[in-house]
Every structure is written in structure tokens, then in C-alpha cells.
Amino acid sequence: MKKILPILVLLAFVAFCYQFIVIFFITEHEITYSLIANDQKHYTISENYKKEGDRHYYTFSVLNQNKKKRYLFEVEEDFDKQDRVITDIKYYKRNNLECIFPIYKRDHAYDVSCLLDGEQVSSFYLASQSNEDFSYISKKFSEEGYKDIYYDLSATPDKENNLSIYYDFLPKNYIFAIWNYKGIYIVNSDGIEEKQFLNFDHYENNLSTVVDKYYVTVNTDDEQDQLNYYQLIVYNLADGGKTVVDINISQDSYFNGVHDGLLYVADPKEEKQYVLDPARKEFTESDTVYEVSDSKLKEAGTDFFRSPKVDSLLTSNKEITKLYDTTDIKKNRDDYYFMTDDGSIYRVIEEDYEHSILLCQFDDIKEWQVHDDGVSFIVGDTLYLYTDVYGLKPILSNPEFIYNSQNIYHFIRAE
């Protein structure tokens, strides 16, 4: 016994050191493993873990036994950077719909993956389409701890100011800024707050944007009497701080786009470009003129000031364009999102282009955005948000969206 005790202590120390190294130094891993589920079905699982900032992402590709059916999904969860985190898979089938329900090392229950006619679709898409087979299958999820709230679309909005807000559907860590012609409504799960920046209405919101957590807009109150603009208003959406930055640019000026926490502003009349650092509240002339495309910088050509150069926030991807006949493509981290002509929005996880996931479909989607692990868009008078955690939900309705939807809203994830 005396000889065993030192060995046990040593093993415990080695295990402690290993866990210490994993927690503080490992930021990613890739592993493929086999799993025999409790129902004796066999799966091959490819697991990819990445730590980005304070967030932990696990991406999975699950193949069934004959490797003819693949399920792709991602969860944001801290499993202490462990691998082989899926311990069981529940399988459900009804008619042409097949769904798997992964079980993890920790209590985690909100990601069901489904194949409809062999093509992967979001479970929230199925719910929004009132798919009867999914309604039947989803009743079985509660046995595994799946909460019905993820598919509940029956909330009644609260009417405040001109907005109808679905507070039950607002994720706690998302903040929405809605332009109201003199400033913004700030909407989150705690309520709504109005911030007025201007004394007079500015209908076309072409001089506002969001840079990280900062809402930036130009003071246009004196534009009828002055030749130039003299103030930028910088509002911190996360903590409510407001700063006014002095500028002197012509009224021909416009925003090129955002890169690495900086806003690029072109003044074609003076043939100058400026850079706003909203965190430092600094507005300086750029020594080198840059064009912003897909939030990336490239040195501008000699014709830069001859016509507006505004970042479309679209991403070029030849594979997606070839497979799905669309150039309406956006990117969030390593994933691509694209919209087709029929108003369907798809997701491609980590360049697995042939296995896209249908997230939602609406006939008339306007002003769609992808960032901060969320997809948002306007349909009619309603703003929607999709996330893997909260699903596809209406966030608020605004009658102004019907007449004016361009650049009228923004959102950030505050944590």
C-alpha cells in the first residue's frame, strides 16, 4: 500500500498538469471518433473545437453507419475543451423526415439536426413551416429535456412608441438599434430606450453605421445652411456612453466601410479619406487611401474618388455561386450564409459546400445581416433574428419598415 500511494499521487499530479495545460493553452482540436448509440446505431463523428475570445465553439459532422447521410451542426458551449463530447445520439424518423438529437457530456439540449428528403434543414424552419412530421417528432424531444420554448411562436408583442416588441423572444445578450429619423430606439430584453441625436428628421439613414459596439452617425441638423458636416455622434450601445467627435468634411462625404474596429470615410470633393477610431474618439486623415470590400482593406486605385465605393458586406465565393447560382453571400467566422432568389437563406459550415443547411424561407426578405453568430432580416414590417441557440423568431414590428428598410436597423451581441 505504501508503494501504491506515491504512484497514485504522481498520477493525480500528472492529470492535474494535463488539465491545466488544456484549459489555459489549448485553443482548438480536431478529432474523429466512432459512436455506438444506445439504440445500437453506428455513427462516425468529426469534431472540431475552437476557442475565439471568451467563446467556445464545437462543430460536428455526423455520418450514419453506411455514410450516406450526414448531419452538420455547431454548438457554442464550454466543455472545458474536452473532446469526444457527444456520448449518445437519439434518432427519430417519420415519413421523409429524419432527425438526430445529440446527447453531450453535460446537460445541453437545444440542437436537433434534421434531413428533409435527404437535405438538411433547420428544425426551426420545420417549425415555422408547421411541418406535421416534425410536430410529431418534436413531442418526443421533451423526454430528453428539450424545451418547447425553442419552437413556440405564440408570444404577444408589447406595443411601445411605434414598435411592437416580442420581449419573450429577445436574446438577453443581443441589442438592437432602430433608426427613428432623429436618433435610435435601443431595444433589448430589459426594455426599450430612445436616444435622440438630431433636432430635425433625417429620413435616409445613409450616414450611420455600427463599428463593433459603437453606433456612429453624422450630425445633419445644419445641412441646409452649411456646406460641410462638423460632428460625428458616437454612441456606445453596450454601456450608453455618448461622445461627439469634431470633423470638417463636405456633404458629399460617405462611409466606405468598417475594418478592424475602424470606420473609413471618403470626402470625394476634397479627395481625402479619413479614419474614425470610435474607441479612442479620434478622427484622422488617412495617409494611404483604402477601399473596403467584405470588411477587408485593399489599397485604392487612382479612380477611387470618381464614384462612391461603399462596402456591400458581401463575400465572394465561387463554389457557392457555382452550386447555388447566387452571389448574395455573407460570412460569419468560418461559416458562409447565402440567399437564393426564392428568399431561402442557407448556411454552409466550414466550407462543406455540398451540404448546406436551409435556415428559413420568406418571399420578400429585405436588409439581411450576418454577424455576431446571428442572422437578421426584415420581412414586411417585422424584424427577425436567427441563432442556433434561440432559433428563428420575430423580434419586433415597425410600420416604417414597409416604406423604409435600408440601413434602418443594426444589432450587436454584447458579450
N, C-alpha and C positions, 0 to 999 in steps of 0.2 A: 504493500500500500504506500509506503514511503517513497518507493521509486516511481509509482504512477502519478503521485501528486505533482511533482515538478513538471512532468510531461504535460499534464492537464493545464497547468498554469502557463506553460510555454505555448500550447496550442491556443489557449484563450487570448494570450497576448498577440500571437500572430493574426488571429481572427480580428482582433480589435484594430491592429495596424492596417489590415487589409480594408476593413470598413472605413477607416479614417481616410485612406488613400482614395477610395471610391467616392466618398462624399465630397471631399474637398478638391480633388484633382481630375476626376473623370468627368468629361462633359459630353461624351457620346459613345455609343456602342452599336454594333450590328451583329445579329446572331440569327441563325436559322435552326429550328428545332421541330421535332415531331411531337404530336399530342394525340393520345387515345382518350377520347371523351368518355364520360360516364355511360353514354349510350352505345359505346364501342365503335363509334365512327372515328376514322383516322383523318388527321389534318397535318399539313406542313405549314409552319408559321415562320414568316420572315419578320423580325422585329428590329426596328431602327429607333434608337433613343438619341435625343439631342437636348441639351440644356442651353437655352438662349436667355441671357439675363437671369431673372428670377423664375422663369417659366420652364417647365419640363414637358417635353413632347415625346410621345411614343407613337410611332407609325407602324401599322401592321398590314401584311399581305397574307391572307389565309387561303390555302388551297385545300380542296377536299381530296379524298383518297385517290381518285383517278385523275386529279389535277386538271379537270375540265372546268371547274367552277372556282372563281376567285372572288374574295371579298377584301376590299381595301377600306381602311378606316384609321383614324388618328384620335388619340385621347390626350388631353392635357392633364397630367396627374403626376404627382411626386411619389414614386415608388422607391424612394431612397436610391435611385439609379440602379435598381436591381434589373436583372434580365430574366427571361422566361416568365414574364409576369402573368401571362394567361394560363390558368390552371384547368379550365374546363370550357366547353362550348356547348350550348344548348341549340338544337336545330329544330326548326319548325317549317312545315310545308303545307300549303293549301292551294290546290289548282296550280296556276302558273307562277305562284309567288313562293319564294324560299327565303327564310331569314335565319341568321345565326345571332346568338346572344352570348357574348364572351363573359366569362367569369374570371376575375382577377385575384391576385394575392390579397388585395384589400377590398373593402366594401366600395364598389364602384359600379353603378348601374344606370347608364344613360346612352349607351351606344349600341344600337341594333343595326345590323347591316343586312340589306335585302336585295335579292335579284328578282326582277320582274321580267318574265320572258327571257331570262338569261342575262339581262342588262342591269347593272347596279343602279339603284335609285335610293334617294334618301328616304328614311322612314317618315320623316316629316312631310315629304312630298306625297307619300301614300296617304298620310292622314289628311292633308289638305285636299286631296282628290277624293276623299271618302271611299277609299278602296275597301270593298267589303271583306275580301280575304285578309287584308291587314287588320281590319277591325276584329275579325275572329282570332287571328294570331295574337294581337296585342293584349287580349284579355288574359292570355297565359303568362304574359310578362310579369304581372303583379306577383305571381308565385315566386319570382326570382328577385323581387324588390324593386322592380321598375315602376316609377311613379307616373300616374296618369297625367300629371300636370304638363308633361312634355308634349302631349297631344291635345290638350284642352284648349280650344279656340273660342270658348264661350264667354270670355270676360266682357264686362260692360265698361266702356271708357268713361272717364271723368272729364267733364267739359270745363275748361279754364281758358280765359281770354278767347282767342279764336280757335283753339285747339281742342281736340278730343283725344285724351291720353290714356293708353292702356297700361296703367301702373303695374298691374299683375304680370305683365309680360316684359317689363323693363329690367334687363340685367343690372344688378347692383353696381357693377364696375364700368358701365358704359354711360357716357354723357353725350347728349345731342344738342346741337346749336342750330336753331331755326331762324333764318333771317326774316325780320318783320318790317323792313324798309327804313327803320330808324336805328336798328340795333338787332339784338338777338333774344329769343327765348332760350333759356338754358333748361333742359329737361333731363332729369334722372329719376331714379326710383324713389328719391326723397321728395320730389315735387317739381314745381316749375318756378323759374325766376326770370324776370325781364330786365335786360340791361340795355339802356338807351345810350347810343353813341352820337347820334345826329339830332339836329333840330328840325331838319326837313327830310322828307321821304327821298330815298334813293332806290328806285324800283329795280333797275337792272343791277344785280349784285355781281358785277364784273370786277370789282376792286376789293374783294375779300377772299381769304383762304385760311386754311389751318396749317400751321407749322408745328409738328409734334403736338404739344398741349396748348398752343397759343392760337387764338383767333386773331387774325390780322385784317384790318380794314382801313381804308383811306377816309379821312375826314373830307367829305364833299360839300359841306354846308355852304361854302363861299364860291362854288364852282361857276356860278352865274356872273359873279363880279370880279373874279380873279383869273389870271392866266395860268397860274400854277397851283399845285397842291402843296400844302405846308405841314401836314400832320399825318402820321400813321398812328392808329389806335391799336395797341397790343393788349389783348385780354387773356389772362390765364384761366382756361376752362377748368383746371383742376382745383385751384385754390381761390379763384375770384380776384386775383390781383390785376390791376389795370395800369398801363403806362402809356403816355403819349410821347412819340418819338418825332422830333423835328426833322422835316425834309424840305427840299425845294426842287420839285420835278414838274415837268409840263403836264398838262391834262391829256396829252397823247400817251402818257406812260401806261404801262400794263404789267401784269405779273407774268414772268416767264415760267416759273415753276419752283418747286422745292427740292432741295438736295441736302442730305446730311444735316438737317436742322436749320438750314439757311434758306431764305426767300430771295430769289433773283428778280430784279425789277428793271425793265428796259424803258429808257426815255428816248424814243426814236427822233424826236425833234432836236435834242442836243447830241444825239448819237453817243449816249453814255449808258452804262449798265451799273446798277447799284446792288448791294447785298445787305439784307437785313438779318441780323442775328437777334432773334426775339428774346433769347435767354439773357443776353448781355445788353439788350436795348440799344444796339449800335447799328447805324445806317451809314455805309461807306461805299465809295465808288470802287468798282472792280478794276484792277489793273489789266486783267485779261477778260475779254468778253466771251461768255459761255452760252451755249444752247442747252436747255434742259429737255431731255426726252426720256420717258419712262423713269422719271426721278433720277436720271443719271446725267452727268455732265460731259459735254464734249466741246472743244474749242470751236467758237462760231466762225462761219465763213464771212467773206467780205460783204455779202448781201444781207447780213443779219438785220440791219435797221430798215430795210426796204419794205418789209411786210411783217406782221405780227408772228412771233414764234412762241407759242404757248404749249406747254406740256399737256398732251392729251391723256396722260396716265395710262395709255395702252401699251401692252407688251407685244413685241413681235415674236411669233413662234411658228416656224414653217411646218412643223409636224402637226400642230393643231389645225392650222389653216388647211393643210392638205387633207386631213382626216375628216374635218367637220365643216369645211367651207365657211370659215368665219375669220375675221381679223379683229373682232371685238373681244380682246383678251386682256386680262389683268392678272397680277401676281401678288401673292402674299406669302412671305418667307419662301419655301421651296415649292409651293403649290401654285398651280395655274387655275384660273377661273375663266370661263368664256361663255358668251351668249350667242345663240343662233337666231335665225330670222323669225322663228315662231315664238320667241320670248322664253326659251328654255335656258336656264343657267346651269352649267356643268362645272364640276371640279375635277382636276387631274392631280393626283397625289404623287409627288416626287417623280415626275416625268414618265409615269406609266400611262402613256397617251392613249393606248388602245382600250383601256379600262376606265373610262371617265364615269363620273357619278352624277346622275341627274338630281339637282338640288330642288328646283322648283320650276314652274312654268306659268307665265301670265301673258296675256295677249298684248299688253301695252306697258312695257317696263320703261321707265324714264330715270335718268340721272342715277345710274348704279355705281356704287363704290365698293372697293375691296381693300381692307387693311385691318390691322389690329385683330386678326382672327375672326373678322365679321364681314358679311356681305349685306349691303343695304341697297334699297331701291324704292322708287315711288311708282305706284300704280293708282291711277285716278287721283283721289285726294288723300291716299294713305301711304305712309312710310312704313316699310317692312325691314326687319333685320333677321338674318340667318346666322346662327353659330352652331357648332357641333354640340355645345352644352345645352343651349336653350331652345334650339330648334328654329323653325320658321314661324315668326309671329308678327302681327301688326303692332307697331309702336305708337303711332299717333296719326290722326287725320287732321288735315288743314285744307279748307276750301281754296286757299291760294295756290295749292299745288296744281290744281286743274288749269290755271291760267299762267302760272309762272313756276317752273320747276328747276330751271337752270341755276346751279350753284346756290340753291336756296337752303340747303342743309349740310351739316357736317357732323361727324361723330368721332369720339376718341374712346379708347379703353384706358381708364385712369390708373390701372395698376398692372 
